[in-house]
């Protein structure tokens, strides 16, 4: 198993809520955490999870559950407590953490009891417990987001306007007609903005900045 990156100190005591379809797994968690860490474990069904779940940490058992079902479940939880996924495969974990970055912990099926205990203590103390590859992916996404934010700031108002129109499917000629510019000028602007963003074509540029294409500033010719 890959080494894990954690943040925070370990802590004893606390209340844990496990959401699961597996009664045997729930009983194991309750006995193991009570005996090893004096943690109180409450059990709840995945199918009947209310918006507000008690406890200091919420564990979601991903075993035998589809990604879409788990995603809907996580959306229903108010998020006041840290959430961790247990018994989850790496591909599912990556998808869910991408959708819900407030997930603080991930435990794969092969996690040992000692690994679980260390991770739960770290989460209760306010830290994170994520497999190394998943943490590196999240850090890469953060760097990408910062790069995109800088790209937005570096685009001129005219380039922003052209990219916004291009994202709606307009051709260079149509954009030129809309803005009363020549197709050659539009092509030059698109070449410059692609270079700034690091995209290979305007479709990729529009996708990368899809959440940043509505600018309030008026565009000057």
Buried (B, 14 or more C-beta within 10 A) or exposed (E): EEEBBBEBEBBEEBBBBBBBEBEEBBEBBBEBBEEBBEBBBBBBEBEEBEEEBEBBBBBBBBBEBEBEEBBEBBEEBEBEBBBBBBBBEEEBBBBBBEEBEEBBBBBBEEBEEEBBBBBBBBBBBEBBBBBEEBBEBBEEEEEEEEEBEEBBEEBBEBBBBBBBBBBEEBEBEBBBEEBEBEBEBBBEBBEBBBEBBEBEEBEEBBEBBEEBBEBEEEBEE
